[in-house]
Amino acid sequence: MAYLDINNVVKRYDGHTALAGVSMQVPEGCIYGLLGPNGAGKSTLIRIINRIIAADEGTVTLGGKAMTDDDITRIGYLPEERGLYKKMKVGDHIVYLGRLKGMTKADAVASMRWWLKRFDLQGWENKKVEALSKGMQQKVQFIATVIHRPPLLIFDEPFSGFDPVNAEQLKVEILALRDQGSTILFSTHNMASVEEVCQQITLLNHSQVVLSGSVDEVKQQHKKNIIAVQTPDTIEPNDALFTLLPPDPVVRDTRIMLAKGVLVRDAIAWLNDHYLLTGFTEVLPSMNEIFIETVKSQSNTLQSNE
C-alpha cells in the first residue's frame, strides 16, 4: 500500500489548469522523484500535500487516511526557496522550528545538538544565522526540516548551491533517512541525482503525468537496442544486423544499434564468430535523455493537436 497516495488531483487558477487529474502512489520507505520542467505543476502538487492550498478535485491520503491539517507535524518540507531568520542564533532557530512541529524543548535541543555535530557545525550553535556561509545555512535548513523525524520528507532541489563534497554528505544523510524508514518525495531538475538516489519517479508535463514507474523500468522501456562492444578489432558495418554509431569520446568501445527484430544474443553470437570480443554491455538511456525526449514528445503532440 502506498504511504502517500495522490488520486486524480485537479487544481485550477482563473482558467489555467495547474494539475489535470494527477495520480501517483509513493511507497513507504521509498525515495520518489517528482520531476518535470518549470510550470509542469510540481510546486502546486507540493503545496497541496503540505496543506498550503487545497485541491479542487481528487484526494490525498497519508498512511491510508485522508490528510488533515494535523498531518503537517508528520511532514518535513525543505523548499527550493530557502529562508531562515538571519538574526536568530542557529541553535535557537532549529529548536524553535522543532517546537512548531510538536517536539518538547528538551527533545528539540538534544536533536539539534546531535544534528549539528553530524554536520560538523557544533561550534556554531550560539552564532547568528547571518554569520554562516550560504552552504552552512543550507545545512541548518536541512536540519530544521528533519529534526522532528517526520515519516514524510519533501525535498525541493535539496542539492542546489552545495559544492560536490557537501552535496555528497547530504546525499548520504538522505539515503540514511530512507533506510531508517522515512518516505521521501524528491523534486529536482538534476537528473544525475535522480539516478543516484531515487527508486521510483513520476514525470509531470503540462499539468499531467506523462511517465511513471521505477527508475530501472523506465530505463528499460526507453532503451534503443544499443550495445557497447569491447574489441581490439575494427568492426565493419552489417546493415542486416546493426548500424555502427559514432564513437563515444569518453569510453573506448564500439557502439552499435541493432536492426529491428534482432536480439542481443544473436548479434553477440555473430560478432563473436567474426571478431575477438573482450566484453559487451547493453546501453541504457540516462534519465536526462529520457526526460528531454518525453517532454519534447508530449509538447510536440500537444502542438500538433492545436
C-alpha positions, 0 to 999 in steps of 0.5 A: 500500500502506498504511504502517500497516495495522490488520486486524480488531483485537479487544481485550477487558477482563473482558467489555467489548469495547474494539475489535470487529474494527477495520480501517483502512489509513493511507497513507504520507505521509498525515495520518489522523484517528482520531476518535470520542467518549470510550470509542469505543476510540481510546486502546486502538487507540493503545496497541496500535500503540505496543506498550503492550498487545497485541491479542487478535485481528487484526494490525498491520503497519508498512511491510508487516511485522508490528510488533515491539517494535523498531518503537517507535524508528520511532514518535513518540507525543505523548499527550493526557496530557502529562508531562515531568520538571519538574526536568530542564533542557529541553535535557537532557530532549529529548536524553535522550528522543532517546537512548531512541529510538536517536539518538547524543548528538551527533545528539540535541543538534544536533536539539534545538538546531535544534528549539528555535530553530524554536520560538523557545525557544533561550534556554531550553535550560539552564532547568528544565522547571518554569520554562516556561509550560504552552504552552512545555512543550507545545512541548518535548513536541512536540519530544521526540516528533519529534526522532528523525524517526520515519516514524510520528507519533501525535498525541493532541489535539496542539492542546489548551491552545495559544492560536490563534497557537501552535496555528497554528505547530504546525499548520504544523510538522505539515503540514511533517512530512507533506510531508517524508514522515512518516505521521501518525495524528491523534486529536482531538475538534476537528473544525475541525482535522480539516478543516484538516489531515487527508486521510483519517479513520476514525470509531470508535463503540462499539468499531467503525468506523462511517465511513471514507474521505477527508475530501472523500468523506465530505463528499460522501456526507453532503451534503443537496442544499443550495445557497447562492444569491447574489441581490439578489432575494427568492426565493419558495418552489417546493415542486416544486423546493426548500424555502427554509431559514432564513437563515444569520446569518453569510453573506448568501445564500439557502439552499435544499434541493432536492426529491428527484430534482432536480439542481443544474443544473436548479434553477440553470437555473430560478432563473436564468430567474426571478431575477438570480443573482450566484453559487451554491455547493453546501453541504457538511456540516462534519465536526462535523455529520457526526460528531454525526449518525453517532454519534447514528445508530449509538447510536440503532440500537444502542438500538433493537436492545436 
